């Protein structure tokens, strides 16, 4: 508490601290008595210091300038209390790759990219007055200002007027507040926008097979539309779109992967991401042209889990594979290939109806009870994930060899 209390600007802060220390000699539990006037005053002042530090983090605005060493970002700030040294480490972590200085009437803080240092008080005229970023702040603030939720007292509590003179966006506040009522009336009079697509997805039933159970088609357009509207398993809710198979209807060779990845989910096409690059290179080496094969996946929607801004792949379970087999069977009936290549265990499960051992069964044509001829091989993403260079080379060679076998068995030119 003392390290924060000493930062308060009250002229009697040392008197208060000394008085508390003196009383603690006879009252060791004094600081637990929150109703004591001295303790309550100290707690309130510490709270004020924390608030001043928080406001500094929120309202410091750097402006770009330069010196002999290159670009530098400088800000002038007038904190309510002496919180510069307390708060500067936050900016060192937040803007570690920038060279910056914060000037205040109490002192200055400087970060050179490696170390934080402090200097004597600064002057406002030492900081640049305006730069190109000013318009960005004004645009951002105007776009986030909601006139229908305006609470003037709350706004001034969160953004006290003492900080306005150093905030570029503050020049907009008076106009935005004055026009809030009119803008709210206009907003109310306008028709409601269409519901957010993601929200609509969340409200929809997770699984609904009724819309596809009657759809049996030999029309690729209808098949594509059916996959986009598919609700046979929950995966559609978090995917951008269904990813349909691609290739000529008369293709002699059908190749089945596991599911769309992140790139495929966004592009709406199979095998266009990193694994697709490995696959394309293997096709070329095996003498197979992508334009003459029908390429699809066992599961048509991207199964993933969010990890920050990334979407990480998750393997479809047996129920999801079975639900999506409806579409794979229709693709097989549509194309009627001479050979199906199943890349990976998930594709093998979808085509064979059982989970195969890829390395043990690969390279040999398997006859299924329904008359299909199937060849198992490694999935390109498996090759891509192998950490050892030599293992990756051997796995890629297996994939290429199996694609050569597929070319022969499918009687491609």
VOPAGU-2260 file (C-alpha; in pm, 1 decimal, decimal comma):
REM VOPAGU-2260
SITE   aa  ch    i         X         Y         Z
SITE  UNK   A    0       0,0       0,0       0,0
SITE  UNK   A    1     277,7     243,9      89,3
SITE  UNK   A    2     438,3     217,2    -257,3
SITE  UNK   A    3     111,5     336,3    -414,7
SITE  UNK   A    4       9,3     581,0    -141,6
SITE  UNK   A    5     332,9     776,6    -182,3
SITE  UNK   A    6     239,2     844,8    -548,1
SITE  UNK   A    7     -74,5    1038,0    -449,6
SITE  UNK   A    8     -55,0    1414,5    -501,2
SITE  UNK   A    9    -211,1    1505,9    -166,9
SITE  UNK   A   10      32,0    1730,6      26,4
SITE  UNK   A   11     -33,4    1545,8     352,5
SITE  UNK   A   12      42,1    1195,9     217,5
SITE  UNK   A   13     362,3    1166,2     423,9
SITE  UNK   A   14     177,2    1280,5     735,8
SITE  UNK   A   15     -83,3    1010,5     676,9
SITE  UNK   A   16     176,8     740,8     615,9
SITE  UNK   A   17     376,8     837,9     924,4
SITE  UNK   A   18      61,7     842,4    1135,8
SITE  UNK   A   19     -34,2     493,5    1018,5
SITE  UNK   A   20     315,0     359,6    1087,4
SITE  UNK   A   21     315,1     511,1    1435,0
SITE  UNK   A   22     -24,8     363,6    1518,0
SITE  UNK   A   23      73,2      19,8    1383,7
SITE  UNK   A   24     324,4      -8,3    1666,9
SITE  UNK   A   25      37,0     -31,9    1915,5
SITE  UNK   A   26    -235,2    -157,0    1677,2
SITE  UNK   A   27     -84,4    -434,0    1459,0
SITE  UNK   A   28    -425,0    -517,5    1305,8
SITE  UNK   A   29    -503,9    -155,0    1224,8
SITE  UNK   A   30    -504,1    -197,9     845,2
SITE  UNK   A   31    -786,9    -450,1     874,7
SITE  UNK   A   32   -1014,8    -191,5    1036,1
SITE  UNK   A   33   -1164,2     -50,0     717,5
SITE  UNK   A   34   -1387,7     189,9     911,9
SITE  UNK   A   35   -1090,1     368,1    1067,2
SITE  UNK   A   36   -1064,4     720,4     914,7
SITE  UNK   A   37    -690,3     695,4     843,1
SITE  UNK   A   38    -719,3     348,0     690,7
SITE  UNK   A   39   -1021,2     452,0     482,9
SITE  UNK   A   40    -840,0     763,1     357,3
SITE  UNK   A   41    -531,8     559,9     265,3
SITE  UNK   A   42    -740,8     299,2      83,1
SITE  UNK   A   43    -927,0     566,9    -113,0
SITE  UNK   A   44    -602,8     735,9    -216,7
SITE  UNK   A   45    -450,0     406,3    -328,7
SITE  UNK   A   46    -763,9     348,9    -534,5
SITE  UNK   A   47    -716,8     693,2    -691,9
SITE  UNK   A   48    -356,8     607,3    -782,1
SITE  UNK   A   49    -465,4     280,8    -945,2
SITE  UNK   A   50    -731,0     468,7   -1137,7
SITE  UNK   A   51    -474,1     725,7   -1254,7
SITE  UNK   A   52    -247,5     444,9   -1376,0
SITE  UNK   A   53    -538,8     286,3   -1562,1
SITE  UNK   A   54    -628,4     618,5   -1725,0
SITE  UNK   A   55    -269,2     665,9   -1832,8
SITE  UNK   A   56    -276,0     328,5   -2009,7
SITE  UNK   A   57    -598,4     428,9   -2183,0
SITE  UNK   A   58    -528,7     790,1   -2278,1
SITE  UNK   A   59    -161,7     818,9   -2371,0
SITE  UNK   A   60    -147,3     908,9   -2741,4
SITE  UNK   A   61     189,0     870,9   -2912,5
SITE  UNK   A   62     278,7    1090,7   -3207,1
SITE  UNK   A   63     543,2    1001,4   -3460,6
SITE  UNK   A   64     865,7    1197,3   -3489,5
SITE  UNK   A   65    1229,0    1114,5   -3564,5
SITE  UNK   A   66    1577,0    1169,6   -3428,4
SITE  UNK   A   67    1931,6    1073,8   -3525,3
SITE  UNK   A   68    1856,6     704,7   -3458,7
SITE  UNK   A   69    1539,0     690,1   -3668,9
SITE  UNK   A   70    1166,9     689,6   -3595,5
SITE  UNK   A   71    1053,3     770,8   -3244,0
SITE  UNK   A   72     709,5     799,7   -3085,8
SITE  UNK   A   73     652,8    1071,5   -2827,4
SITE  UNK   A   74     352,8    1143,9   -2603,7
SITE  UNK   A   75     270,8    1426,4   -2364,0
SITE  UNK   A   76      54,9    1324,9   -2068,7
SITE  UNK   A   77     -57,5    1488,6   -1745,8
SITE  UNK   A   78    -146,7    1211,4   -1498,8
SITE  UNK   A   79    -370,9    1282,1   -1202,9
SITE  UNK   A   80    -103,4    1136,2    -973,8
SITE  UNK   A   81     267,4    1051,1    -996,6
SITE  UNK   A   82     220,3     719,2   -1175,9
SITE  UNK   A   83     473,9     747,8   -1458,8
SITE  UNK   A   84     730,5     501,8   -1319,3
SITE  UNK   A   85     455,2     267,3   -1200,9
SITE  UNK   A   86     287,8     256,1   -1543,0
SITE  UNK   A   87     579,8     286,9   -1788,1
SITE  UNK   A   88     662,9     -89,5   -1778,5
SITE  UNK   A   89     317,5    -153,5   -1928,4
SITE  UNK   A   90     410,7      51,3   -2235,8
SITE  UNK   A   91     750,4    -121,2   -2257,6
SITE  UNK   A   92     571,0    -455,6   -2282,7
SITE  UNK   A   93     295,1    -329,6   -2509,8
SITE  UNK   A   94     518,4    -140,1   -2753,4
SITE  UNK   A   95     840,5    -335,1   -2717,8
SITE  UNK   A   96     940,1    -294,0   -3084,1
SITE  UNK   A   97     896,6      85,7   -3086,7
SITE  UNK   A   98    1131,2     355,1   -2961,5
SITE  UNK   A   99     917,9     587,8   -2751,7
SITE  UNK   A  100     914,6     858,1   -2486,6
SITE  UNK   A  101     639,8     970,3   -2249,5
SITE  UNK   A  102     676,8    1325,5   -2121,0
SITE  UNK   A  103     495,1    1439,7   -1806,2
SITE  UNK   A  104     527,9    1732,9   -1563,3
SITE  UNK   A  105     667,0    1485,4   -1306,4
SITE  UNK   A  106     932,6    1318,1   -1521,0
SITE  UNK   A  107     995,7    1139,0   -1848,9
SITE  UNK   A  108    1011,7     771,9   -1949,0
SITE  UNK   A  109    1213,5     645,3   -2246,0
SITE  UNK   A  110    1225,3     305,3   -2417,8
SITE  UNK   A  111    1502,2     235,0   -2670,5
SITE  UNK   A  112    1388,2    -114,9   -2764,0
SITE  UNK   A  113    1597,6    -281,8   -2493,5
SITE  UNK   A  114    1586,4     -82,9   -2170,9
SITE  UNK   A  115    1352,2     152,4   -1988,3
SITE  UNK   A  116    1497,8     472,4   -1842,7
SITE  UNK   A  117    1360,6     776,5   -1664,5
SITE  UNK   A  118    1456,6    1141,5   -1681,9
SITE  UNK   A  119    1365,4    1487,1   -1549,1
SITE  UNK   A  120    1024,8    1652,7   -1604,5
SITE  UNK   A  121     931,2    1729,8   -1962,9
SITE  UNK   A  122     751,5    2018,6   -2131,4
SITE  UNK   A  123     449,7    1991,6   -2357,2
SITE  UNK   A  124     619,6    2184,0   -2637,5
SITE  UNK   A  125     884,5    1909,0   -2656,9
SITE  UNK   A  126     621,6    1665,8   -2787,2
SITE  UNK   A  127     492,4    1680,2   -3147,1
SITE  UNK   A  128     153,0    1846,5   -3166,2
SITE  UNK   A  129     -11,0    1638,9   -3439,9
SITE  UNK   A  130      61,5    1362,6   -3691,7
SITE  UNK   A  131    -118,5    1143,8   -3947,7
SITE  UNK   A  132    -250,0     910,7   -3676,0
SITE  UNK   A  133    -481,4    1184,2   -3542,4
SITE  UNK   A  134    -740,2    1118,2   -3812,9
SITE  UNK   A  135    -730,9     748,0   -3730,2
SITE  UNK   A  136    -821,6     815,0   -3366,7
SITE  UNK   A  137   -1104,7    1047,5   -3468,6
SITE  UNK   A  138   -1243,6     798,6   -3719,7
SITE  UNK   A  139   -1220,2     513,3   -3469,6
SITE  UNK   A  140   -1391,0     710,2   -3192,4
SITE  UNK   A  141   -1670,3     833,6   -3419,7
SITE  UNK   A  142   -1735,4     479,6   -3545,4
SITE  UNK   A  143   -1763,8     338,7   -3191,1
SITE  UNK   A  144   -1982,0     619,2   -3053,3
SITE  UNK   A  145   -2336,7     486,6   -3005,8
SITE  UNK   A  146   -2581,2     778,0   -2963,8
SITE  UNK   A  147   -2857,0     548,6   -2835,5
SITE  UNK   A  148   -2641,5     447,7   -2538,8
SITE  UNK   A  149   -2514,1     793,1   -2447,6
SITE  UNK   A  150   -2475,8     846,8   -2072,2
SITE  UNK   A  151   -2299,0    1179,3   -2030,2
SITE  UNK   A  152   -2206,2    1139,5   -1663,8
SITE  UNK   A  153   -2074,4     789,3   -1717,1
SITE  UNK   A  154   -1877,5     902,4   -2021,6
SITE  UNK   A  155   -1714,3    1183,2   -1823,9
SITE  UNK   A  156   -1637,5     937,4   -1544,9
SITE  UNK   A  157   -1462,4     701,1   -1784,9
SITE  UNK   A  158   -1302,4     982,2   -1988,3
SITE  UNK   A  159   -1255,3    1274,8   -1745,3
SITE  UNK   A  160   -1234,9    1619,2   -1901,0
SITE  UNK   A  161    -888,0    1673,7   -1755,3
SITE  UNK   A  162    -754,8    1438,2   -2028,0
SITE  UNK   A  163    -947,3    1581,6   -2322,5
SITE  UNK   A  164    -693,9    1846,6   -2420,5
SITE  UNK   A  165    -439,2    1578,0   -2515,6
SITE  UNK   A  166    -682,5    1343,7   -2695,0
SITE  UNK   A  167    -730,9    1402,6   -3069,5
SITE  UNK   A  168   -1074,4    1237,3   -3059,3
SITE  UNK   A  169   -1194,2    1476,4   -2787,1
SITE  UNK   A  170   -1257,3    1744,2   -3050,7
SITE  UNK   A  171   -1552,9    1533,5   -3172,3
SITE  UNK   A  172   -1724,4    1483,8   -2837,2
SITE  UNK   A  173   -1930,1    1804,8   -2825,3
SITE  UNK   A  174   -2067,6    1755,0   -3176,2
SITE  UNK   A  175   -2141,2    1384,8   -3119,4
SITE  UNK   A  176   -2322,2    1455,7   -2791,9
SITE  UNK   A  177   -2523,2    1742,2   -2943,8
SITE  UNK   A  178   -2640,6    1528,0   -3236,5
SITE  UNK   A  179   -2705,9    1212,6   -3031,3
SITE  UNK   A  180   -3083,6    1262,9   -2996,3
SITE  UNK   A  181   -3136,1    1326,2   -3367,3
SITE  UNK   A  182   -2917,1    1031,9   -3467,3
SITE  UNK   A  183   -3108,0     806,5   -3227,2
SITE  UNK   A  184   -3440,8     910,5   -3381,4
SITE  UNK   A  185   -3305,5     832,2   -3728,3
SITE  UNK   A  186   -3179,6     492,4   -3611,3
SITE  UNK   A  187   -3520,8     406,6   -3463,1
SITE  UNK   A  188   -3707,4     512,6   -3778,1
SITE  UNK   A  189   -3492,7     302,4   -4011,8
SITE  UNK   A  190   -3588,3     -61,3   -4079,9
SITE  UNK   A  191   -3397,8    -320,0   -3881,1
SITE  UNK   A  192   -3097,0    -468,9   -4061,4
SITE  UNK   A  193   -3108,5    -837,9   -4155,3
SITE  UNK   A  194   -3007,9   -1072,4   -3872,1
SITE  UNK   A  195   -2641,8   -1159,7   -3841,4
SITE  UNK   A  196   -2572,4   -1481,6   -4031,5
SITE  UNK   A  197   -2362,9   -1624,9   -3747,9
SITE  UNK   A  198   -2641,8   -1549,7   -3498,1
SITE  UNK   A  199   -2895,9   -1717,1   -3724,5
SITE  UNK   A  200   -2676,3   -2025,1   -3737,5
SITE  UNK   A  201   -2657,2   -2041,2   -3359,5
SITE  UNK   A  202   -3036,2   -2018,3   -3332,6
SITE  UNK   A  203   -3096,5   -2289,4   -3590,5
SITE  UNK   A  204   -3134,2   -2656,1   -3486,5
SITE  UNK   A  205   -2794,0   -2822,0   -3459,1
SITE  UNK   A  206   -2894,5   -3129,4   -3659,3
SITE  UNK   A  207   -3176,9   -3151,3   -3912,1
SITE  UNK   A  208   -3161,2   -3428,7   -4170,6
SITE  UNK   A  209   -3511,6   -3376,7   -4302,9
SITE  UNK   A  210   -3396,2   -3123,9   -4563,6
SITE  UNK   A  211   -3157,1   -3371,5   -4728,5
SITE  UNK   A  212   -3307,4   -3715,3   -4669,2
SITE  UNK   A  213   -3515,5   -3685,4   -4985,3
SITE  UNK   A  214   -3237,8   -3533,9   -5197,4
SITE  UNK   A  215   -3096,7   -3790,4   -5437,6
SITE  UNK   A  216   -2963,7   -3621,3   -5747,5
SITE  UNK   A  217   -2734,7   -3664,2   -6044,8
SITE  UNK   A  218   -2717,1   -3287,8   -6096,0
SITE  UNK   A  219   -2387,5   -3138,1   -5969,0
SITE  UNK   A  220   -2551,6   -2799,3   -5907,9
SITE  UNK   A  221   -2823,1   -2952,5   -5690,1
SITE  UNK   A  222   -2559,3   -3159,1   -5510,7
SITE  UNK   A  223   -2357,5   -2845,8   -5437,7
SITE  UNK   A  224   -2668,4   -2665,4   -5311,3
SITE  UNK   A  225   -2756,2   -2960,9   -5091,3
SITE  UNK   A  226   -2410,7   -2963,4   -4930,6
SITE  UNK   A  227   -2430,8   -2590,0   -4861,1
SITE  UNK   A  228   -2765,3   -2642,5   -4686,0
SITE  UNK   A  229   -2659,6   -2960,8   -4507,4
SITE  UNK   A  230   -2754,6   -2994,1   -4140,3
SITE  UNK   A  231   -2689,2   -3366,6   -4101,2
SITE  UNK   A  232   -2430,9   -3307,3   -3825,0
SITE  UNK   A  233   -2332,8   -3003,5   -3611,0
SITE  UNK   A  234   -2017,7   -2914,1   -3808,3
SITE  UNK   A  235   -2201,5   -2670,9   -4038,9
SITE  UNK   A  236   -2253,6   -2421,6   -3755,4
SITE  UNK   A  237   -1888,5   -2318,2   -3718,4
SITE  UNK   A  238   -1779,1   -2357,3   -4080,6
SITE  UNK   A  239   -1779,0   -2076,6   -4335,7
SITE  UNK   A  240   -1933,6   -2299,2   -4600,9
SITE  UNK   A  241   -1956,2   -2654,8   -4723,2
SITE  UNK   A  242   -1675,6   -2756,0   -4958,9
SITE  UNK   A  243   -1798,1   -2968,9   -5247,5
SITE  UNK   A  244   -1596,7   -3200,7   -5465,4
SITE  UNK   A  245   -1440,9   -3071,8   -5786,5
SITE  UNK   A  246   -1358,3   -3241,8   -6111,9
SITE  UNK   A  247   -1512,5   -3384,7   -6428,9
SITE  UNK   A  248   -1818,3   -3611,3   -6399,8
SITE  UNK   A  249   -1650,3   -3866,6   -6624,6
SITE  UNK   A  250   -1334,1   -3881,4   -6411,7
SITE  UNK   A  251   -1184,6   -4229,7   -6395,4
SITE  UNK   A  252   -1009,0   -4151,2   -6068,1
SITE  UNK   A  253   -1171,4   -4013,1   -5752,8
SITE  UNK   A  254    -946,5   -3902,4   -5466,9
SITE  UNK   A  255   -1097,5   -3857,4   -5120,9
SITE  UNK   A  256    -934,2   -3656,8   -4840,8
SITE  UNK   A  257   -1041,3   -3608,4   -4480,4
SITE  UNK   A  258   -1209,6   -3265,8   -4457,3
SITE  UNK   A  259   -1156,7   -2903,9   -4566,4
SITE  UNK   A  260    -886,4   -2714,8   -4379,0
SITE  UNK   A  261    -878,6   -2347,4   -4286,4
SITE  UNK   A  262    -781,4   -2232,4   -4638,2
SITE  UNK   A  263   -1034,6   -2461,8   -4805,3
SITE  UNK   A  264   -1313,5   -2347,7   -4573,4
SITE  UNK   A  265   -1255,1   -1986,5   -4675,4
SITE  UNK   A  266   -1198,6   -2053,5   -5046,9
SITE  UNK   A  267   -1475,4   -2313,0   -5090,6
SITE  UNK   A  268   -1239,7   -2543,8   -5284,6
SITE  UNK   A  269   -1066,9   -2868,2   -5181,9
SITE  UNK   A  270    -690,4   -2890,1   -5129,1
SITE  UNK   A  271    -582,8   -2528,4   -5177,7
SITE  UNK   A  272    -387,7   -2486,8   -4851,4
SITE  UNK   A  273     -41,9   -2612,3   -4744,7
SITE  UNK   A  274    -147,5   -2979,2   -4766,9
SITE  UNK   A  275    -286,8   -2901,4   -5111,1
SITE  UNK   A  276      55,6   -2781,3   -5222,3
SITE  UNK   A  277     211,9   -3110,6   -5109,1
SITE  UNK   A  278     -67,5   -3296,5   -5288,7
SITE  UNK   A  279     -24,1   -3102,1   -5614,5
SITE  UNK   A  280     351,1   -3165,5   -5615,2
SITE  UNK   A  281     294,4   -3538,9   -5556,2
SITE  UNK   A  282      37,1   -3551,8   -5838,5
SITE  UNK   A  283     281,7   -3386,7   -6077,7
SITE  UNK   A  284     561,6   -3626,6   -5986,0
SITE  UNK   A  285     325,8   -3922,8   -6029,9
SITE  UNK   A  286     220,6   -3800,4   -6373,8
SITE  UNK   A  287    -141,0   -3730,2   -6277,7
SITE  UNK   A  288    -314,7   -3412,4   -6392,2
SITE  UNK   A  289    -542,1   -3255,5   -6132,5
SITE  UNK   A  290    -785,9   -3153,8   -6406,6
SITE  UNK   A  291    -861,8   -3520,1   -6487,8
SITE  UNK   A  292    -947,8   -3639,6   -6135,5
SITE  UNK   A  293   -1249,6   -3583,6   -5912,6
SITE  UNK   A  294   -1125,9   -3450,6   -5578,6
SITE  UNK   A  295   -1341,4   -3443,0   -5267,1
SITE  UNK   A  296   -1341,6   -3499,5   -4890,7
SITE  UNK   A  297   -1505,9   -3749,6   -4659,4
SITE  UNK   A  298   -1646,8   -3461,8   -4451,0
SITE  UNK   A  299   -1765,5   -3143,4   -4621,7
SITE  UNK   A  300   -1739,5   -2891,0   -4335,2
SITE  UNK   A  301   -1425,9   -2778,0   -4151,8
SITE  UNK   A  302   -1408,6   -2915,4   -3797,0
SITE  UNK   A  303   -1187,0   -2697,2   -3580,5
SITE  UNK   A  304   -1134,3   -2532,8   -3244,7
SITE  UNK   A  305   -1045,1   -2163,7   -3202,1
SITE  UNK   A  306    -702,6   -2085,2   -3057,8
SITE  UNK   A  307    -665,0   -1708,6   -3043,2
SITE  UNK   A  308    -704,6   -1586,9   -3400,8
SITE  UNK   A  309    -624,5   -1929,0   -3543,7
SITE  UNK   A  310    -858,7   -2219,4   -3617,2
SITE  UNK   A  311    -692,0   -2549,4   -3538,6
SITE  UNK   A  312    -790,5   -2869,8   -3718,1
SITE  UNK   A  313    -980,1   -3138,9   -3528,4
SITE  UNK   A  314   -1032,8   -3490,0   -3663,7
SITE  UNK   A  315   -1397,5   -3571,5   -3747,3
SITE  UNK   A  316   -1546,8   -3848,3   -3536,2
SITE  UNK   A  317   -1715,7   -4161,4   -3670,7
SITE  UNK   A  318   -2065,1   -4012,1   -3636,2
SITE  UNK   A  319   -1970,6   -3705,2   -3840,5
SITE  UNK   A  320   -1808,0   -3922,9   -4106,2
SITE  UNK   A  321   -2118,3   -4141,4   -4123,5
SITE  UNK   A  322   -2349,2   -3838,6   -4149,4
SITE  UNK   A  323   -2145,4   -3698,7   -4438,4
SITE  UNK   A  324   -2119,6   -4034,1   -4616,5
SITE  UNK   A  325   -2460,2   -3946,3   -4762,2
SITE  UNK   A  326   -2287,6   -3688,7   -4983,5
SITE  UNK   A  327   -1985,1   -3902,8   -5065,6
SITE  UNK   A  328   -2211,4   -4185,4   -5184,4
SITE  UNK   A  329   -2395,4   -3942,3   -5411,8
SITE  UNK   A  330   -2064,5   -3816,9   -5551,2
SITE  UNK   A  331   -1960,1   -4176,0   -5620,2
SITE  UNK   A  332   -2289,0   -4241,4   -5801,5
SITE  UNK   A  333   -2245,5   -3918,3   -5995,9
SITE  UNK   A  334   -1887,8   -3983,0   -6112,0
SITE  UNK   A  335   -1871,8   -4366,3   -6114,3
SITE  UNK   A  336   -1489,1   -4373,2   -6102,2
SITE  UNK   A  337   -1284,2   -4679,2   -6191,7
SITE  UNK   A  338   -1077,8   -4631,1   -5877,1
SITE  UNK   A  339   -1114,8   -4442,9   -5549,4
SITE  UNK   A  340    -802,9   -4330,4   -5363,4
SITE  UNK   A  341    -868,9   -4275,7   -4991,9
SITE  UNK   A  342    -602,5   -4054,0   -4836,7
SITE  UNK   A  343    -577,8   -4112,9   -4463,1
SITE  UNK   A  344    -776,3   -4308,6   -4205,5
SITE  UNK   A  345   -1083,5   -4082,2   -4207,5
SITE  UNK   A  346   -1122,9   -4113,6   -4584,3
SITE  UNK   A  347   -1067,0   -4488,8   -4552,0
SITE  UNK   A  348   -1343,9   -4510,4   -4291,9
SITE  UNK   A  349   -1582,0   -4317,4   -4517,6
SITE  UNK   A  350   -1512,3   -4531,2   -4825,0
SITE  UNK   A  351   -1466,2   -4876,3   -4668,3
SITE  UNK   A  352   -1703,7   -4844,6   -4373,7
SITE  UNK   A  353   -1424,4   -4942,8   -4135,3
SITE  UNK   A  354   -1112,1   -4774,2   -4004,7
SITE  UNK   A  355    -816,4   -4917,7   -4196,1
SITE  UNK   A  356    -447,6   -4945,4   -4112,1
SITE  UNK   A  357    -306,4   -4719,1   -4381,0
SITE  UNK   A  358      57,7   -4831,0   -4374,4
SITE  UNK   A  359     -38,1   -5200,4   -4362,3
SITE  UNK   A  360    -301,4   -5185,2   -4639,3
SITE  UNK   A  361    -169,6   -4913,1   -4869,4
SITE  UNK   A  362     -57,8   -4974,5   -5224,4
SITE  UNK   A  363    -299,0   -5263,5   -5294,3
SITE  UNK   A  364    -639,7   -5233,6   -5458,1
SITE  UNK   A  365    -920,7   -5338,7   -5222,4
SITE  UNK   A  366   -1250,4   -5467,5   -5363,5
SITE  UNK   A  367   -1553,9   -5359,2   -5158,0
SITE  UNK   A  368   -1886,1   -5548,9   -5131,9
SITE  UNK   A  369   -2057,8   -5285,1   -5347,4
SITE  UNK   A  370   -1806,1   -5337,7   -5628,8
SITE  UNK   A  371   -1587,9   -5031,5   -5571,4
SITE  UNK   A  372   -1211,5   -5054,3   -5613,2
SITE  UNK   A  373   -1023,8   -4864,0   -5343,2
SITE  UNK   A  374    -658,3   -4776,4   -5292,6
SITE  UNK   A  375    -539,0   -4647,6   -4954,8
SITE  UNK   A  376    -252,2   -4402,0   -4911,5
SITE  UNK   A  377    -115,5   -4136,4   -4678,3
SITE  UNK   A  378    -282,3   -3799,2   -4642,6
SITE  UNK   A  379     -66,1   -3503,6   -4758,7
SITE  UNK   A  380    -114,3   -3329,9   -4422,4
SITE  UNK   A  381      48,5   -3632,0   -4252,9
SITE  UNK   A  382     351,6   -3581,6   -4475,5
SITE  UNK   A  383     351,0   -3211,2   -4397,3
SITE  UNK   A  384     342,4   -3261,0   -4018,4
SITE  UNK   A  385     636,1   -3502,4   -3991,0
SITE  UNK   A  386     914,4   -3317,4   -3805,3
SITE  UNK   A  387    1206,2   -3523,9   -3935,9
SITE  UNK   A  388    1324,6   -3436,9   -4287,5
SITE  UNK   A  389    1414,4   -3795,9   -4377,0
SITE  UNK   A  390    1080,9   -3931,0   -4250,9
SITE  UNK   A  391     902,6   -3662,7   -4448,8
SITE  UNK   A  392    1095,7   -3759,5   -4763,0
SITE  UNK   A  393    1005,1   -4128,4   -4721,8
SITE  UNK   A  394     637,6   -4051,6   -4658,3
SITE  UNK   A  395     622,0   -3828,7   -4964,2
SITE  UNK   A  396     778,3   -4105,3   -5174,4
SITE  UNK   A  397     505,8   -4345,3   -5052,9
SITE  UNK   A  398     235,0   -4096,6   -5151,7
SITE  UNK   A  399     387,3   -4050,5   -5498,2
SITE  UNK   A  400     426,4   -4427,6   -5551,7
SITE  UNK   A  401      62,9   -4488,0   -5455,4
SITE  UNK   A  402     -56,4   -4215,3   -5692,2
SITE  UNK   A  403     142,6   -4381,5   -5971,2
SITE  UNK   A  404     -35,1   -4710,1   -5892,0
SITE  UNK   A  405    -367,4   -4523,9   -5898,0
SITE  UNK   A  406    -287,0   -4375,3   -6239,0
SITE  UNK   A  407    -223,2   -4723,6   -6377,4
SITE  UNK   A  408    -525,9   -4886,3   -6212,3
SITE  UNK   A  409    -758,8   -4607,7   -6327,6
SITE  UNK   A  410    -612,1   -4637,1   -6678,2
SITE  UNK   A  411    -527,6   -4270,7   -6702,2
SITE  UNK   A  412    -332,8   -4161,2   -7010,5
